[in-house]
Amino acid sequence: MFDKFIYCAKSHDKYKYFHMPSECAKQYDAVKDTTIMVFRSFENSPVEYLGTDTREKSILIWMEILSVPSLIEFSDETVSDVMRKGRTSLILFSDDKEASYQKVFKEAAKLYQGHILYATCTSGEDKDSV
């Protein structure tokens, strides 16, 4: 697995890569002794690679999927992630954050993470002021 890690680190400079002794992985409840984990500043972190496909391409795809939250707030800053060529996206346009469909949309986003990118978009107006 170490050689796969080194390949990913050398071929994809979008992320920061760190090598740690296996004792550190245990500190993060790793299932495997030798593993690859993604640490991120949103949702659950770290996330351990538990896939059986250890080809470099599969690991890079897994990292790319985990590089964005399961549910994105559509904005000027996130438009490139949402509209990236070849990515299937589903955008919910709604100002009602308390609507029951919001919970269903969020659950679907987690369920289909990596297959469909889910985003929410509001008008930016306070609905009480309209």
FENRA-V796299 format. One record per residue. N is the residue number from 0. PSI is psi in radians with two decimals (999 if undefined). OMEGA is omega in radians with two decimals (none if undefined). D_LAST is the distance of its C-alpha to the last C-alpha in Angstrom with 1 decimal. Layout:
# FENRA-V796299
n->(N	N)
psi->(PSI	PSI)
omega->(OMEGA	OMEGA)
d_last->(D_LAST	D_LAST)
This chain:
# FENRA-V796299
n->(0	1	2	3	4	5	6	7	8	9	10	11	12	13	14	15	16	17	18	19	20	21	22	23	24	25	26	27	28	29	30	31	32	33	34	35	36	37	38	39	40	41	42	43	44	45	46	47	48	49	50	51	52	53	54	55	56	57	58	59	60	61	62	63	64	65	66	67	68	69	70	71	72	73	74	75	76	77	78	79	80	81	82	83	84	85	86	87	88	89	90	91	92	93	94	95	96	97	98	99	100	101	102	103	104	105	106	107	108	109	110	111	112	113	114	115	116	117	118	119	120	121	122	123	124	125	126	127	128	129)
psi->(-0.52	-0.70	-0.57	-0.72	-0.82	-0.75	-0.86	-0.75	-0.66	-0.49	-0.14	1.66	0.25	-0.42	2.91	2.41	2.41	2.47	2.25	2.71	2.71	-0.42	-0.57	-0.67	-0.66	-0.58	-0.49	0.40	0.66	2.47	-0.66	2.68	-0.78	2.02	2.96	2.30	2.57	2.18	2.28	2.86	0.33	2.83	-2.67	2.41	2.49	2.89	2.21	2.46	1.99	0.17	2.72	-0.31	1.87	0.33	2.57	-0.75	-0.72	-0.69	-0.73	-0.68	-0.76	-0.75	-0.72	-0.74	-0.74	-0.08	-0.17	2.61	2.79	-0.50	2.12	2.43	1.99	2.20	3.13	-0.60	-0.49	-0.04	-0.64	-0.63	-0.74	-0.69	0.21	2.34	2.29	-0.06	2.22	2.16	2.58	2.11	2.24	2.03	1.98	2.43	-0.12	1.60	-0.24	-0.06	2.55	-0.51	-0.33	-0.74	-0.75	-0.73	-0.75	-0.73	-0.73	-0.66	-0.72	-0.71	-0.69	0.33	2.30	-0.30	-0.76	2.35	2.14	2.35	2.60	2.60	2.28	2.89	-0.28	-0.04	2.49	2.18	-0.33	-0.37	-0.08	999)
omega->(-3.12	3.14	3.09	3.09	-3.14	3.11	-3.13	-3.13	-3.12	-3.02	-3.04	-3.03	3.12	-3.06	3.02	-3.08	3.13	3.08	-3.13	3.04	-3.08	3.10	3.12	3.12	3.11	3.11	3.14	3.10	3.10	3.12	-3.10	3.07	3.09	-2.99	3.00	3.13	3.06	3.05	-3.11	-3.05	3.14	3.13	-3.11	-3.12	-0.07	3.10	-3.11	3.06	-3.14	3.14	3.11	3.12	-3.08	3.04	-3.10	-3.11	3.14	3.12	3.11	3.09	3.11	3.13	3.13	3.12	-3.09	-3.10	3.08	3.11	3.11	3.12	-3.07	2.98	-3.08	-3.13	3.08	-3.11	-3.06	-3.06	-3.13	3.08	-3.08	-3.03	-3.13	-3.10	3.07	-3.13	3.07	-3.10	3.07	-3.07	3.08	3.09	-3.12	3.04	-3.08	-3.11	-3.12	-3.11	-3.09	-3.13	3.10	3.13	3.13	3.14	3.14	3.10	3.11	3.12	3.12	-3.11	-3.06	3.12	-3.12	3.11	3.13	3.08	-3.12	3.12	3.04	-3.12	3.07	3.13	-3.12	3.13	3.04	-3.02	3.07	-3.11	-3.10	none)
d_last->(56.3	56.9	57.8	54.6	52.7	54.6	54.0	50.2	50.3	52.3	50.5	46.8	45.9	42.2	42.8	45.0	48.0	50.1	53.3	54.0	56.9	56.4	56.4	53.0	51.6	52.9	50.9	47.7	49.0	50.1	51.8	54.2	56.5	55.9	52.3	49.4	46.2	42.8	41.2	37.5	34.9	32.5	32.9	36.5	39.1	41.9	42.3	45.8	47.1	48.7	49.1	52.6	52.3	53.4	53.4	51.8	49.4	48.1	47.6	45.7	43.4	42.8	42.0	39.5	37.7	37.5	36.3	32.6	30.7	30.5	26.7	25.2	21.7	21.3	21.1	23.1	25.8	26.2	25.9	29.8	30.4	28.1	29.4	33.0	35.4	36.9	34.4	32.7	29.1	26.5	22.8	20.1	16.7	14.2	11.4	13.1	15.9	17.4	18.1	21.8	22.1	21.2	24.6	26.5	25.2	26.3	29.7	30.3	29.7	32.4	34.7	34.6	34.5	36.7	36.4	32.7	30.2	26.9	23.7	20.1	17.3	13.6	11.1	11.2	7.5	6.9	5.4	5.6	3.8	0.0)
